[in-house]
């Protein structure tokens, strides 16, 4: 288990591993393009080589890309949905060139159609993303917080999407990114040892623990089942320090990396979160 932070790549991708090393990360996550919109900076051979060299120099072997916020595979607006497909495919290809282990994406929300149709539309979009993709950068579906008719806020829907996609794209294996704040907001309790065990038993029964690739470690500003995406610093939210102690103690998670996405109110606070998780981590 390695623990890290979502870091800034502003000013150039080479800054992501530099920023990660500066705050004491063992792994890291970054945006390879603006999360708000626009075309990405080109990946020249120089950029790729410098990025990889910096990661090697700092000992980073596992690092991750998060796709932009505006991705919506469930939109009935072709421009939005097809644009989302194009962007996520680009991120897979870009990440593969950079040696990224996995790229995680939100799935979007279904405002105009029912859930069954939305799942079909999202699955079709993911199939288009993965068609003829041969890279090693794995695509991860991130569990959502469940607000605004969002898709993928429960284990059953994620399992169905994986099944629908892999029936058509059998050469690719989808993974899951488990965001603690999102899962908690969607009704999966994580506040103590027993609730953590119960939640991951459900995950294993419905999706399978072999699909769990990454954990986004975020406390929650909102109560269990509130269906709102509100991240909080570790120990200051409704999950609490006890919940994260239980997560880091759980033996089945010891090979899963943790990425913090807690609020950057100031660098000291995020460093404190990183230190807290490292301290709570159970040694083998």
N, C-alpha and C positions, 0 to 999 in steps of 0.2 A: 504493500500500500504506500503510495506516494501522495503527498499533500501539496497543493498549490493554489494559485489565485488566477482569476481572469485579469490579465494585464493589458495595458494600452500598447498598441502598435503605432500610435500617432507619430508622424514624421518618418515612417519607414518600417517595414516588417522586422528589420534587424533590431529594432528597439524592443520588440516583445521579449526575446530571451534576455536582453540586457536588463529590462525592468523586472523580469521574474527573478533573476539572480540577485538583484539589488535588495529585494524584500525577503529573500530566504526561501524561495520556492524550490520544491523537488520536482515539480511538474508545472505546466501552465496551460492556460487557454487564452485565445485572442481572436479578434476579428481580422480577417485578411483583407477586408474592404470596409467602407463605412457602413455601420449598421442601419443608417437612416436612408440610404439611397445613393445612386450614382455609380459610375463605372469604377472598377478596381484599378489600382496601379498595376502596370504590366509586370509580370514575373520574368525578369531578364535572367540570364545565366549568372550574372554577377550577384543579383539579389538572392537567388536560390543558394549559391555557393556560400555567400557571407552568412546567410541565415543558418544554414546547416553547420557551418564551421563554428559559429557562436554557440549553437546548442551543444555541439560536441565539446567545446572548450569548457562549458559550464556543467557538463554531465547530464544534460537533458536528453533522455531517450524516449519519453512519452510526452507528447504535447498535442493540443486539440484546437480545432477551429469551431467557433459558434457562427452559424449563418445569421444574416441580418434579421432585424425584428419584423420586417414587413412581409415575410413569407406567409402566403395563404394558399394552400393547396385545395381548400374547400370552397373557394370563391367561384361563383357562377360567371363572374366577369373574366372573359378569356384573357384579357390583357394582364390582369393580376395573376391569374393561375399559371398561364404560360410563362409569364415573367418569373414567377417563383420557381418553376421547373428549371428554367435556364440558369438562374442564379445559383441554385443548389448544385446543379451539375457542374457549374464553373467552380464552385467551392470545393467539390470533391476532387476535381482535376488539379486545382491549384494546391490543395492540401497534399495530394499525392506527390507533386513535384517538390514540396517542402519537407516531405518525410513525416507528415502528420499521421498520428495513430488513428484518429477518428474525427468526424465532423458531425456535430449534433444540430438538429433543426427543430423549431416549433412547427406545428402542422397547420395552424390557422383556425378560423372560426366559420361556422355555417349559419349565416344570418337569414338566408332566403330559402333553405331546403331542410328537410328532416335529417335526423342523424344517419339513417340507413343510406340515404343518397349521398350524404357528406362523406361517409366512410368509403363508399365506392369511388367517389371523385378523388379523395385523397390517395387511395390505393392506386388508382389509375395514374395520378400525378407522380407518385413515387416510382412506379414502373417505368414511366418515361424518363425520370431522372437517372435510373440505374441501367436502362437498356444500353447494351454494348460497352458499359463501363468495365474496365479491366484493372483498375488500380487497387492498391492495398489500403487506401484510406477508407475506413469503414463508416457507413452512414448510421447515425444513431437517432432514434425517435425520442424526443424529450417529453416526459409526462408534463401535462399542463395543469394550471391552477383551477380550471373549470369555470371561468367567468366569460360571459358573453357568448354562450353556445359554442365554446371552443371545442375542438376535436382533440381526443387523446388524453382526457383527464382521468381515465381509469384503466386498470390492467386489462379488462376484457376487451375494450376497444383497441388498445395497443396490440394485443395478441391477435385480434381479427385482422388488423392491418398487416401485420407481419405475415400471416397466413395467406392473405389475398395477394400480396406482393410476391412472395416466394413461390407461389404456384406458377407465376409467369416468368420470374427472374430467379431461376433456381441456382445460378452460379454465384449469387450475392447473398450474404447473410446479414440481415439487419440486426442492430443492437439497440439497447435502450439506455438512455441517460435518465437517472432517477434524481429529480430535483426535490430536496427535502421540503422546501417551502411550498412548492407546487403540490406535492403529494399530500402534505398536511392540510392545505387549503381545500383539497379535493376529498378529504375525509379519511385519509390513512393516518392513523395515530402513530406518533413517534416519540411520545413524551417520557417513556420509561422502558426498561429492559423487556418487559413482557409485551408491550405494545409494538416495539421494534421487531421482536421475534414473530409476532402474529402477522405484521404487515409483510415481512419478507417471506413468510411461509405462504401467504396469499400470492405474492409475486411469483414464487417458485411454482406453485400449483397452476397458475393461469398462464404465465409467460415463460417461466423457466429461468433459473438463476444464471444459466450459461449465456443468456442474452444481456445480462447486466454488465455494461462495460465501464460506466463512469457514474459518479455521484456528484451532483452539485450540492454543496453543503451550505445551506442558508437557513438561518432561523426565520421565524414567521411573525410579522407584526399582527396578524389576524388569528382568530380562534380556529380550532379544528372545524373543517367543513364550511368555511366562510366563502369559498370560491372567489377569492381575491388574491392577486399576485402582489404580495407585499413582503419584500425581503427585509430581514433584520440581522444585526450583528449577533454572533454566537453568544448564547446565554442571556440575551436581552429580550428575546421573544417568547412566544407561546410554546415552542418546542422545548427550549431551555437547555441548560448545560447537561442535565441528567439524560436528556434524550440523545445528545451527541455523544456522551460517554457510552451509552448503550450501543449506538451505531458503530463506534470505533472499537468496541469490545467484541462485536459479533464476528465469530470466526469465519463465517461464510463470506464476509466482506473484506477479508485481509489482503486479497489480491486485486481489489478494486480501488482505483485512484479517486481522490476527493479533490474537487475544485471549488474554492470559495467564490461566491458572487455577492458577498455581503456589501452593504453600502460603503462607498468611499467618502465618508464625511471628512476623514483625514487619513493620511497614510498610517499614522500610529494605530488607529483603530483596526485597520485591516491587518497590520502586522500582529496585533494582539490576537485577532481571530486565528491567524495562521499558527501562532505560538500555542494557543489554547488547543487546537486540534492535534498538533504534534504531541502536546503533553498528555492528552487523553488517549492517544494511540497505544494500543496494547502491543508490547513487543512479543515476538514469537518465542 
